[in-house]
């Protein structure tokens, strides 16, 4: 029971750390943009400068810089906490050397996952399933993609978020769980925690499914490089589609969707058998 509690506290604590660091990061960034937007009013001698600030504009400008800062804070805090308790940190992350081909195929898998997920979400929304939840989801996603600097989007959503989330959820949490409980249960729990921290039922639902897939990639390869590549591919393709998707014809969109539905299972089967071959070869070399 004591061992179970340690595992529970460790895993839920790391998941909570992500949310706490997001909240902490938003404070200085929000203050910075309030000052930035109110400065012209202050210089013009307006006594109600801060009251003149458009709070929606401030919140819009805050989102991506806060993402970047929270990523740095989350990684640093996790490292410091492990150091304080004299626990290994980098060694737990399993950034095992991996073939560039496998990383590229993993990235393609992530890019291919984006369209089927978006398609299924659109089908459910158009069918009138949970309209309030979809409205809440749209409002939470809009600040990340609407009228944002694409470089900031790539850095925050396309690179920082996938890297930090994989380090926390597949590198630390999943690594700890699979050492202490049956692997199927560990796979589900890490994906569940991954879904919960998105704080949105719609996004959390598909994050849970994606979390299962990312966990499988860790199991197959014993390396974080593959799930990081998948996650980055998925997020970066989402950015590209949000920026340029409206310029794609209906025929082009349908063609891309069909190709995506084909590529996902094909790439996953390729990765499964290739990583399996590598694992078997490594085991034979150890025996030899």
Backbone bond lengths (Angstrom), bond angles and torsions (degrees), N, CA, C in turn:
res aa  C-N    CA-C-N  psi(-1)  N-CA   C-N-CA  omega(-1)  CA-C   N-CA-C  phi
1 X - - - 1.466 - - 1.537 110.65 -
2 X 1.340 115.50 -39.99 1.461 121.07 179.78 1.527 110.43 -63.43
3 X 1.340 115.64 -41.28 1.459 120.93 179.15 1.534 110.48 -64.20
4 X 1.331 115.83 -42.51 1.460 120.90 178.98 1.529 110.95 -60.45
5 X 1.334 116.46 -42.16 1.464 120.77 -179.11 1.527 110.93 -64.97
6 X 1.340 116.50 -38.25 1.465 120.30 178.28 1.529 110.66 -62.47
7 X 1.333 115.12 -44.18 1.466 120.52 179.38 1.525 110.06 -64.19
8 X 1.330 116.18 -43.79 1.467 121.86 -179.45 1.530 110.99 -61.49
9 X 1.326 116.40 -47.44 1.469 121.07 -178.99 1.531 110.84 -64.92
10 X 1.338 116.25 -42.11 1.462 121.21 -179.72 1.532 110.90 -60.76
11 X 1.329 116.30 -49.14 1.466 120.86 -174.42 1.528 112.61 -72.46
12 X 1.318 116.81 -46.86 1.469 119.37 179.09 1.531 110.78 -68.94
13 X 1.329 115.94 -32.01 1.463 120.17 177.82 1.518 112.00 -64.23
14 X 1.337 116.63 -41.79 1.460 120.37 178.81 1.528 111.25 -67.57
15 X 1.340 115.82 -39.57 1.468 119.54 177.55 1.531 110.23 -63.17
16 X 1.337 115.44 -43.22 1.472 120.27 179.00 1.525 111.02 -65.49
17 X 1.340 116.10 -32.85 1.466 120.67 179.78 1.530 111.02 -57.90
18 X 1.332 116.35 -39.19 1.470 120.44 178.73 1.522 110.97 -59.33
19 X 1.338 116.08 -45.25 1.467 120.79 -179.05 1.527 111.55 -68.71
20 X 1.330 115.58 -40.63 1.472 120.17 -179.45 1.527 110.65 -63.33
21 X 1.337 116.36 -44.02 1.465 120.06 -179.46 1.529 111.88 -67.51
22 X 1.338 116.65 -32.31 1.469 119.53 175.43 1.524 110.38 -63.90
23 X 1.333 115.66 -42.43 1.470 120.43 179.61 1.528 110.90 -65.72
24 X 1.336 115.62 -44.28 1.471 120.02 -179.66 1.527 110.90 -64.44
25 X 1.340 116.22 -43.28 1.467 120.39 -177.94 1.521 112.06 -63.98
26 X 1.322 116.58 -32.40 1.468 119.67 -176.59 1.532 112.58 -68.57
27 X 1.342 117.03 -24.28 1.475 119.94 -175.57 1.531 112.28 -66.44
28 X 1.354 119.18 -59.55 1.474 118.03 -178.77 1.526 112.76 -64.60
29 X 1.337 116.47 -33.83 1.468 119.37 -180.00 1.527 110.72 -66.74
30 X 1.336 116.03 -42.29 1.469 120.17 178.04 1.526 111.06 -63.14
31 X 1.331 116.54 -43.96 1.474 120.99 178.32 1.528 110.21 -59.59
32 X 1.337 115.66 -43.63 1.468 120.38 179.67 1.527 111.37 -57.56
33 X 1.340 116.81 -46.72 1.466 119.61 -176.95 1.526 112.57 -74.57
34 X 1.330 117.42 -28.70 1.472 119.43 173.79 1.529 109.71 -63.36
35 X 1.340 115.30 -45.57 1.473 120.31 178.49 1.527 110.17 -64.15
36 X 1.327 116.16 -43.19 1.469 120.75 -178.91 1.529 111.44 -59.60
37 X 1.340 116.02 -46.13 1.466 119.67 -177.09 1.531 112.82 -76.63
38 X 1.324 116.40 -23.21 1.470 118.82 -179.54 1.525 112.37 -91.52
39 X 1.340 116.97 -14.53 1.469 121.13 -176.61 1.535 113.57 -56.79
40 X 1.343 118.71 -45.10 1.478 117.94 178.13 1.529 112.58 -58.87
41 X 1.336 116.56 -36.73 1.465 120.63 179.28 1.536 110.74 -69.81
42 X 1.341 115.30 -37.71 1.474 119.90 178.82 1.526 110.04 -64.48
43 X 1.351 115.60 -45.56 1.468 120.52 -178.78 1.525 111.87 -66.02
44 X 1.323 115.81 -27.20 1.470 119.20 179.31 1.520 112.16 -82.85
45 X 1.365 115.72 -1.38 1.454 120.05 177.38 1.511 114.41 84.19
46 X 1.319 116.62 18.69 1.470 120.78 178.73 1.525 109.00 -76.86
47 X 1.324 119.91 116.57 1.469 121.59 -177.83 1.529 112.97 -69.75
48 X 1.323 116.19 -17.22 1.467 119.97 -179.87 1.529 110.28 -109.47
49 X 1.332 115.13 42.03 1.465 120.96 -174.15 1.522 112.64 -56.17
50 X 1.336 115.71 -48.19 1.462 119.18 -175.78 1.530 111.65 -68.70
51 X 1.343 116.22 -27.46 1.462 120.05 178.50 1.529 111.15 -73.75
52 X 1.331 116.53 -18.04 1.464 120.89 -177.81 1.525 112.61 -86.19
53 X 1.324 116.81 -7.25 1.463 121.13 -176.61 1.528 110.48 -72.84
54 X 1.333 115.42 135.16 1.471 121.55 175.23 1.522 107.93 -80.14
55 X 1.330 116.81 104.85 1.465 120.93 -174.39 1.520 111.87 -64.53
56 X 1.345 117.58 -32.11 1.470 120.47 178.11 1.523 110.84 -65.85
57 X 1.321 116.27 -37.90 1.471 121.08 177.02 1.523 109.93 -66.18
58 X 1.313 116.48 -40.71 1.467 121.07 178.61 1.524 110.42 -61.65
59 X 1.331 116.88 -48.15 1.465 121.09 -179.36 1.523 110.88 -63.09
60 X 1.327 116.86 -37.84 1.466 122.02 178.33 1.527 110.58 -62.77
61 X 1.331 116.07 -45.50 1.468 120.82 -178.49 1.527 112.61 -71.91
62 X 1.327 116.26 -23.08 1.466 121.50 -175.65 1.522 113.12 -76.98
63 X 1.336 117.33 -32.13 1.468 122.06 -167.28 1.523 114.08 -53.27
64 X 1.324 117.87 -57.07 1.468 120.30 -173.71 1.527 113.67 -71.04
65 X 1.345 119.80 -45.08 1.469 118.62 174.56 1.527 112.64 -58.83
66 X 1.340 116.71 -36.53 1.470 120.07 177.72 1.519 110.85 -65.74
67 X 1.334 117.38 -35.87 1.466 121.90 175.72 1.523 110.56 -60.02
68 X 1.325 115.39 -46.22 1.466 119.99 -179.50 1.522 111.20 -63.24
69 X 1.318 116.30 -46.92 1.466 120.44 -179.31 1.523 111.20 -65.10
70 X 1.323 117.60 -40.89 1.470 120.18 -179.35 1.524 111.23 -65.33
71 X 1.338 116.70 -32.15 1.461 120.03 176.55 1.518 111.67 -63.18
72 X 1.325 115.57 -45.94 1.472 120.98 177.99 1.526 110.45 -62.99
73 X 1.329 117.01 -44.52 1.468 121.69 -179.16 1.524 111.82 -65.47
74 X 1.324 116.99 -40.32 1.470 120.90 -179.64 1.520 110.87 -64.20
75 X 1.332 116.39 -47.98 1.466 120.43 179.77 1.527 110.63 -62.20
76 X 1.333 116.74 -47.25 1.471 121.19 -178.65 1.525 111.36 -62.41
77 X 1.333 116.67 -43.55 1.467 121.17 -178.88 1.519 111.30 -64.77
78 X 1.337 116.31 -43.38 1.468 120.16 179.41 1.528 110.41 -61.72
79 X 1.322 116.43 -42.31 1.468 121.13 179.28 1.533 110.26 -63.78
80 X 1.332 116.78 -46.45 1.471 121.01 -179.09 1.526 111.27 -62.63
81 X 1.330 117.07 -43.23 1.471 121.21 179.80 1.524 110.75 -60.87
82 X 1.336 116.78 -43.55 1.471 119.88 177.87 1.530 110.89 -64.10
83 X 1.333 116.22 -39.10 1.469 120.09 179.52 1.527 111.12 -65.80
84 X 1.323 117.28 -40.24 1.469 121.52 179.85 1.525 111.72 -62.67
85 X 1.332 116.06 -36.49 1.464 120.46 179.51 1.532 112.18 -94.03
86 X 1.343 114.55 10.94 1.470 121.26 178.34 1.531 111.62 54.53
87 X 1.312 114.94 46.37 1.462 121.79 177.52 1.528 108.89 -112.54
88 X 1.316 115.86 143.29 1.459 120.16 178.37 1.527 109.28 -65.75
89 X 1.307 115.74 143.90 1.465 119.75 -179.34 1.530 111.32 -117.26
90 X 1.320 116.93 -65.74 1.467 120.68 -177.23 1.525 110.75 -58.57
91 X 1.351 116.66 -39.50 1.468 120.78 -178.12 1.529 111.95 -62.73
92 X 1.325 117.24 -28.15 1.467 120.98 -178.95 1.525 112.39 -75.21
93 X 1.306 116.84 -16.26 1.460 119.91 -171.58 1.525 113.86 -80.49
94 X 1.304 118.22 -17.64 1.472 122.41 174.46 1.529 113.17 55.45
95 X 1.341 116.40 48.76 1.458 118.68 172.05 1.530 107.81 -82.41
96 X 1.320 113.63 68.83 1.459 121.80 -176.51 1.531 109.92 -75.74
97 X 1.332 115.44 140.79 1.471 120.31 -179.41 1.533 110.14 -55.60
98 X 1.337 115.08 129.86 1.461 120.90 -174.10 1.520 110.17 -133.82
99 X 1.323 115.72 148.52 1.462 121.27 179.63 1.532 111.17 -61.26
100 X 1.339 117.72 134.93 1.474 120.66 176.52 1.530 112.58 -56.86
101 X 1.333 116.53 -33.05 1.473 120.52 179.15 1.520 110.39 -62.13
102 X 1.335 116.45 -43.72 1.464 120.67 179.81 1.527 111.21 -65.61
103 X 1.329 116.39 -37.02 1.469 120.47 178.38 1.530 110.32 -66.29
104 X 1.338 116.63 -42.79 1.470 120.78 179.14 1.529 111.13 -63.93
105 X 1.339 116.36 -44.13 1.474 120.16 179.02 1.528 110.18 -64.43
106 X 1.324 116.80 -36.68 1.471 120.79 176.96 1.525 110.55 -63.94
107 X 1.328 116.39 -41.45 1.469 120.91 178.09 1.528 110.37 -62.56
108 X 1.326 116.52 -42.10 1.472 121.29 177.71 1.525 110.33 -63.29
109 X 1.337 116.40 -38.60 1.468 120.81 176.79 1.523 110.40 -59.07
110 X 1.332 116.18 -45.39 1.462 120.73 179.40 1.518 112.12 -62.86
111 X 1.338 116.31 -44.65 1.470 120.29 177.53 1.525 110.66 -59.93
112 X 1.329 116.07 -39.91 1.467 121.36 -177.73 1.523 112.41 -72.01
113 X 1.322 117.26 -26.93 1.470 120.92 -179.58 1.526 112.63 -68.78
114 X 1.329 116.18 -29.73 1.465 120.38 -172.31 1.528 112.84 -60.83
115 X 1.326 117.37 -47.07 1.468 119.89 -175.26 1.529 113.16 -68.12
116 X 1.341 119.83 -45.77 1.471 118.69 176.50 1.524 113.23 -58.66
117 X 1.338 116.88 -40.00 1.467 120.02 178.96 1.528 110.22 -64.79
118 X 1.334 116.72 -45.44 1.469 120.72 178.74 1.523 110.74 -62.21
119 X 1.330 116.14 -38.64 1.469 121.36 -179.88 1.524 111.08 -64.89
120 X 1.325 116.56 -46.09 1.469 121.17 179.64 1.528 110.59 -64.45
121 X 1.336 116.69 -41.73 1.465 120.59 177.52 1.531 111.08 -61.38
122 X 1.346 116.00 -41.41 1.470 120.49 179.73 1.528 111.00 -65.88
123 X 1.337 116.57 -39.57 1.469 120.58 177.65 1.521 110.98 -60.43
124 X 1.324 116.02 -46.44 1.467 120.78 -179.16 1.527 111.02 -64.39
125 X 1.330 115.80 -42.19 1.468 119.85 -179.44 1.528 111.05 -65.31
126 X 1.339 116.29 -43.85 1.470 120.47 -179.76 1.525 112.21 -68.44
127 X 1.342 115.91 -25.01 1.466 120.13 178.13 1.526 111.78 -79.67
128 X 1.329 116.27 -4.04 1.464 120.23 177.91 1.509 114.26 83.18
129 X 1.343 116.35 18.78 1.467 120.48 178.91 1.533 109.21 -76.85
130 X 1.313 116.50 125.27 1.476 123.30 175.74 1.531 112.79 43.18
131 X 1.335 118.45 61.73 1.475 120.47 -176.96 1.526 114.16 -58.86
132 X 1.322 117.07 -36.35 1.472 120.22 179.59 1.520 111.42 -64.71
133 X 1.344 115.83 -39.05 1.463 120.25 179.64 1.524 111.10 -68.31
134 X 1.334 116.42 -39.26 1.462 119.56 178.84 1.530 111.47 -68.46
135 X 1.324 116.40 -34.26 1.464 120.00 176.42 1.527 110.49 -65.42
136 X 1.336 115.50 -42.44 1.466 120.77 177.49 1.526 110.33 -63.15
137 X 1.329 116.30 -40.87 1.467 121.92 178.97 1.531 110.76 -62.27
138 X 1.335 116.42 -45.59 1.467 120.87 -179.67 1.523 111.45 -61.19
139 X 1.325 116.24 -40.51 1.467 120.83 179.81 1.527 111.55 -66.51
140 X 1.346 116.57 -34.73 1.469 119.74 -179.14 1.526 112.19 -75.52
141 X 1.348 116.50 -29.49 1.464 121.02 -178.12 1.529 111.91 -85.13
142 X 1.318 116.68 -32.49 1.467 121.62 -173.51 1.527 114.45 -52.21
143 X 1.355 119.74 -45.44 1.471 119.09 -179.31 1.525 113.83 -62.52
144 X 1.333 117.44 -22.43 1.462 120.81 -178.64 1.522 112.32 -78.51
145 X 1.336 116.75 -27.44 1.467 119.73 -171.48 1.523 113.97 -121.01
146 X 1.326 117.86 -17.20 1.466 120.81 -174.27 1.531 111.78 -88.93
147 X 1.344 115.47 118.00 1.478 122.12 176.29 1.529 112.86 53.29
148 X 1.324 115.90 42.48 1.454 120.79 178.76 1.525 110.36 -106.64
149 X 1.313 115.70 154.21 1.461 121.57 174.67 1.525 108.84 -65.84
150 X 1.335 116.83 122.88 1.465 120.00 -173.66 1.532 112.08 -65.35
151 X 1.326 117.70 -30.84 1.469 120.26 177.49 1.526 109.94 -64.89
152 X 1.339 116.17 -44.05 1.467 120.54 177.07 1.525 111.08 -63.47
153 X 1.334 116.51 -38.51 1.463 120.65 177.64 1.525 110.82 -60.69
154 X 1.322 115.69 -46.24 1.470 120.32 -179.15 1.527 110.57 -62.90
155 X 1.333 116.48 -45.47 1.467 120.63 -178.47 1.530 112.07 -66.16
156 X 1.342 116.58 -46.51 1.467 120.72 -173.91 1.517 112.86 -80.95
157 X 1.341 116.26 -52.52 1.470 121.14 -174.38 1.526 111.82 -88.35
158 X 1.337 116.20 -37.22 1.462 119.64 -175.41 1.512 115.12 -83.58
159 X 1.337 117.51 -27.72 1.472 120.38 -176.22 1.528 112.79 -118.99
160 X 1.333 116.67 -57.51 1.465 119.89 -174.44 1.529 112.70 -62.77
161 X 1.329 117.38 -51.91 1.470 120.68 -176.92 1.530 112.55 -59.11
162 X 1.352 119.56 -49.16 1.469 118.91 178.37 1.528 113.37 -61.13
163 X 1.333 116.37 -41.76 1.462 119.98 -177.75 1.527 111.35 -63.47
164 X 1.331 117.02 -49.78 1.465 120.80 -177.82 1.522 111.08 -67.74
165 X 1.330 117.66 -42.12 1.466 120.65 -179.53 1.524 111.49 -64.47
166 X 1.321 117.65 -37.83 1.473 119.71 177.80 1.524 111.19 -70.04
167 X 1.321 117.15 -38.01 1.468 120.31 176.70 1.527 110.36 -60.74
168 X 1.328 116.60 -45.38 1.467 120.67 -177.43 1.522 111.85 -73.61
169 X 1.327 117.73 -51.62 1.468 120.37 -169.74 1.524 113.93 -85.81
170 X 1.319 118.57 -44.51 1.459 119.41 179.12 1.529 112.06 -92.32
171 X 1.346 116.72 -30.92 1.456 119.35 -178.60 1.514 113.59 -78.63
172 X 1.338 117.46 -49.66 1.469 121.13 -175.60 1.527 112.73 -97.14
173 X 1.333 116.96 -54.13 1.469 120.40 -175.20 1.524 111.49 -66.09
174 X 1.323 117.67 -53.12 1.470 120.58 -177.49 1.523 111.07 -64.80
175 X 1.315 116.08 -39.10 1.468 120.38 178.38 1.524 111.03 -59.74
176 X 1.340 116.49 -41.54 1.462 120.89 178.84 1.524 111.57 -70.10
177 X 1.319 117.11 -42.99 1.467 121.58 -177.71 1.523 111.95 -63.32
178 X 1.332 117.55 -46.48 1.467 119.34 -174.23 1.522 113.25 -71.20
179 X 1.330 116.10 -12.66 1.463 119.66 174.35 1.529 112.08 -85.15
180 X 1.328 116.10 -16.91 1.464 119.69 -172.15 1.524 115.03 -119.39
181 X 1.325 117.91 -19.44 1.465 120.44 179.20 1.526 108.83 -135.52
182 X 1.345 118.48 166.02 1.465 120.45 178.14 1.530 111.65 -55.04
183 X 1.324 115.90 142.52 1.462 121.11 -174.55 1.533 113.46 -58.11
184 X 1.353 120.15 -43.09 1.477 118.29 177.95 1.529 112.66 -57.21
185 X 1.332 116.65 -41.35 1.471 120.68 178.51 1.525 110.53 -66.90
186 X 1.332 116.42 -40.69 1.469 120.89 178.76 1.526 110.67 -62.03
187 X 1.330 115.62 -40.83 1.464 121.54 -179.91 1.529 111.10 -61.37
188 X 1.326 115.66 -44.02 1.469 121.08 -178.56 1.532 111.27 -70.19
189 X 1.330 116.94 -43.44 1.475 120.63 -176.05 1.527 111.48 -65.21
190 X 1.355 117.16 -44.56 1.469 118.33 179.94 1.531 110.83 -64.22
191 X 1.336 116.99 -36.14 1.464 120.33 178.11 1.527 111.04 -69.27
192 X 1.335 115.69 -36.74 1.467 120.62 178.50 1.530 110.90 -64.32
193 X 1.329 116.29 -45.31 1.468 120.54 177.37 1.531 110.86 -62.56
194 X 1.319 115.55 -39.08 1.467 121.48 178.38 1.530 110.67 -61.99
195 X 1.326 116.11 -40.44 1.457 120.39 177.88 1.515 112.29 -68.83
196 X 1.328 116.52 -41.97 1.473 121.50 -176.50 1.527 112.00 -62.04
197 X 1.345 117.35 -40.95 1.475 119.18 -175.43 1.527 113.06 -68.41
198 X 1.328 117.23 -10.46 1.463 118.83 176.07 1.530 111.35 -77.61
199 X 1.350 116.61 -11.33 1.470 123.29 172.62 1.531 113.40 55.09
200 X 1.322 115.65 31.29 1.459 120.62 179.37 1.523 107.34 -151.97
201 X 1.324 117.46 126.14 1.467 120.51 -173.25 1.527 111.73 -61.89
202 X 1.325 117.77 -42.64 1.466 120.52 -179.18 1.525 110.70 -65.83
203 X 1.321 116.34 -53.76 1.467 120.32 179.77 1.521 110.83 -64.88
204 X 1.323 116.54 -38.29 1.460 120.68 179.06 1.512 112.55 -64.17
205 X 1.344 117.18 -32.33 1.469 121.51 -179.12 1.522 111.14 -66.49
206 X 1.352 116.45 -48.85 1.464 116.29 180.00 1.527 111.39 -77.58
207 X 1.343 117.13 -24.16 1.471 119.63 174.13 1.526 110.25 -65.03
208 X 1.337 116.70 -34.52 1.468 120.76 176.76 1.528 110.33 -62.06
209 X 1.336 116.56 -46.75 1.472 120.87 179.95 1.526 110.15 -63.48
210 X 1.325 116.18 -45.47 1.467 120.63 178.48 1.526 110.32 -63.04
211 X 1.334 116.67 -37.15 1.465 121.11 177.54 1.518 112.56 -60.83
212 X 1.333 116.80 -37.34 1.473 121.13 175.79 1.525 109.73 -62.97
213 X 1.334 116.08 -46.84 1.471 120.94 -179.55 1.529 110.75 -61.75
214 X 1.317 116.78 -45.05 1.468 120.84 179.67 1.526 111.27 -63.96
215 X 1.331 116.12 -37.42 1.463 120.31 176.31 1.517 111.85 -63.47
216 X 1.336 116.57 -38.74 1.468 120.75 177.81 1.526 110.78 -62.67
217 X 1.322 116.45 -38.94 1.465 120.07 179.55 1.528 111.08 -63.61
218 X 1.328 116.28 -35.67 1.470 120.11 176.15 1.524 110.01 -66.60
219 X 1.326 116.58 -44.35 1.466 120.89 -179.53 1.522 111.14 -61.93
220 X 1.319 116.84 -41.07 1.458 120.33 -177.97 1.524 112.35 -69.95
221 X 1.331 116.87 -40.30 1.467 120.38 -170.65 1.524 114.68 -104.31
222 X 1.358 117.17 -16.29 1.472 121.66 -172.95 1.528 111.47 55.60
223 X 1.333 115.78 30.67 1.467 120.46 -178.89 1.522 110.25 -144.36
224 X 1.331 115.81 145.82 1.468 120.72 177.61 1.526 112.79 -81.36
225 X 1.333 117.44 -12.38 1.458 119.29 -177.15 1.529 112.24 -59.67
226 X 1.346 116.75 -40.21 1.465 119.21 -177.44 1.529 112.61 -68.86
227 X 1.350 119.50 -51.06 1.468 117.60 177.76 1.525 113.62 -62.81
228 X 1.331 117.63 -33.18 1.471 120.05 176.05 1.529 109.68 -62.69
229 X 1.343 116.37 -43.20 1.470 120.67 179.77 1.528 111.17 -64.43
230 X 1.338 116.69 -41.80 1.472 120.86 177.85 1.527 110.07 -61.50
231 X 1.317 115.88 -48.89 1.468 122.10 -176.61 1.532 110.65 -62.93
232 X 1.333 116.58 -43.80 1.465 119.81 178.25 1.525 110.91 -64.41
233 X 1.325 116.34 -42.31 1.463 120.34 179.09 1.514 111.78 -59.70
234 X 1.314 115.66 -42.51 1.461 120.92 -179.71 1.530 111.38 -65.22
235 X 1.320 116.78 -48.03 1.467 120.35 -178.32 1.530 112.55 -68.31
236 X 1.333 116.30 -41.55 1.462 119.60 -179.43 1.527 111.48 -66.63
237 X 1.337 116.79 -38.74 1.467 119.36 177.82 1.525 110.38 -66.69
238 X 1.336 116.31 -33.56 1.462 120.26 175.81 1.521 111.63 -63.25
239 X 1.342 116.14 -39.13 1.473 120.87 177.77 1.529 110.41 -64.81
240 X 1.334 115.72 -45.62 1.475 120.67 -179.68 1.527 110.72 -61.28
241 X 1.332 116.50 -44.83 1.469 120.22 -179.67 1.526 111.91 -64.82
242 X 1.336 116.21 -38.66 1.470 119.07 -179.97 1.525 111.47 -68.60
243 X 1.355 116.60 -30.86 1.461 120.68 -178.50 1.527 112.53 -83.22
244 X 1.343 116.24 -39.51 1.466 119.67 -171.41 1.527 113.87 -121.97
245 X 1.334 116.87 1.17 1.467 120.77 -175.77 1.512 114.47 -60.81
246 X 1.336 117.07 -33.23 1.469 120.60 -177.76 1.530 112.20 -66.43
247 X 1.331 116.28 -21.92 1.462 119.57 -179.87 1.517 113.60 -84.59
248 X 1.330 117.04 -3.97 1.467 121.15 -179.51 1.527 109.00 -90.27
249 X 1.320 117.02 132.91 1.465 121.37 179.95 1.524 110.86 -68.69
250 X 1.333 116.53 164.73 1.468 121.00 177.89 1.520 111.16 -61.03
251 X 1.336 116.09 -39.43 1.471 120.61 178.81 1.522 110.13 -64.46
252 X 1.332 115.69 -43.54 1.465 120.34 178.66 1.513 111.95 -63.25
253 X 1.328 116.87 -41.48 1.469 121.56 178.91 1.519 110.94 -63.36
254 X 1.343 116.18 -42.89 1.465 119.95 179.94 1.525 110.84 -65.32
255 X 1.328 116.55 -40.35 1.468 120.87 178.12 1.529 110.46 -61.86
256 X 1.334 116.41 -45.89 1.466 121.06 179.17 1.526 111.25 -63.35
257 X 1.329 116.65 -37.53 1.462 120.83 179.60 1.522 110.99 -65.17
258 X 1.328 116.35 -44.79 1.477 120.69 179.59 1.524 110.16 -62.66
259 X 1.335 116.10 -45.41 1.469 120.50 178.78 1.530 110.48 -60.38
260 X 1.330 116.51 -40.24 1.470 121.03 179.86 1.521 111.51 -63.69
261 X 1.334 116.39 -44.17 1.464 120.68 178.68 1.533 111.45 -62.31
262 X 1.324 116.77 -30.04 1.470 120.69 178.34 1.527 110.54 -79.73
263 X 1.334 115.89 -44.12 1.465 120.71 -174.76 1.527 113.61 -64.15
264 X 1.335 117.66 -38.64 1.473 120.17 -175.76 1.530 111.85 -57.21
265 X 1.356 119.78 -56.49 1.474 118.37 179.90 1.522 113.36 -66.72
266 X 1.345 116.80 -35.34 1.471 120.10 -179.60 1.528 110.20 -63.97
267 X 1.327 116.79 -47.16 1.467 121.15 179.69 1.527 111.39 -64.55
268 X 1.327 116.63 -40.82 1.464 119.90 -179.03 1.526 111.45 -66.34
269 X 1.330 116.87 -40.08 1.471 120.16 177.03 1.523 110.44 -65.40
270 X 1.324 116.70 -41.96 1.465 121.13 177.60 1.529 110.51 -58.79
271 X 1.321 116.22 -47.74 1.465 120.94 -179.13 1.519 111.69 -65.87
272 X 1.317 116.53 -38.60 1.467 119.94 179.55 1.524 110.59 -60.81
273 X 1.328 116.57 -49.99 1.463 119.41 -176.41 1.524 112.17 -72.07
274 X 1.331 117.35 -35.81 1.462 120.02 178.79 1.533 111.80 -67.68
275 X 1.323 116.79 -43.31 1.472 119.58 179.01 1.520 110.46 -69.89
276 X 1.331 116.87 -32.95 1.471 121.14 177.64 1.525 110.22 -65.13
277 X 1.325 116.11 -43.16 1.469 120.52 178.17 1.526 110.51 -61.06
278 X 1.332 115.76 -42.04 1.464 120.72 -179.30 1.521 110.95 -65.21
279 X 1.345 116.75 -42.02 1.467 121.13 179.82 1.519 110.90 -63.51
280 X 1.337 116.36 -43.09 1.469 120.78 178.98 1.526 110.16 -63.23
281 X 1.343 116.28 -43.16 1.470 120.68 179.49 1.522 111.19 -62.40
282 X 1.335 116.80 -40.61 1.467 120.92 178.80 1.523 111.06 -65.43
283 X 1.325 116.51 -39.65 1.467 120.54 179.12 1.520 111.16 -64.80
284 X 1.347 116.32 -39.62 1.460 119.99 178.28 1.528 111.16 -65.96
285 X 1.338 115.82 -38.81 1.467 119.52 179.98 1.523 110.83 -66.37
286 X 1.331 116.61 -34.11 1.464 120.60 177.51 1.526 110.54 -68.42
287 X 1.345 115.41 -38.72 1.469 119.64 179.36 1.523 111.08 -69.50
288 X 1.343 114.64 -33.51 1.460 118.85 -179.10 1.502 111.49 -73.54
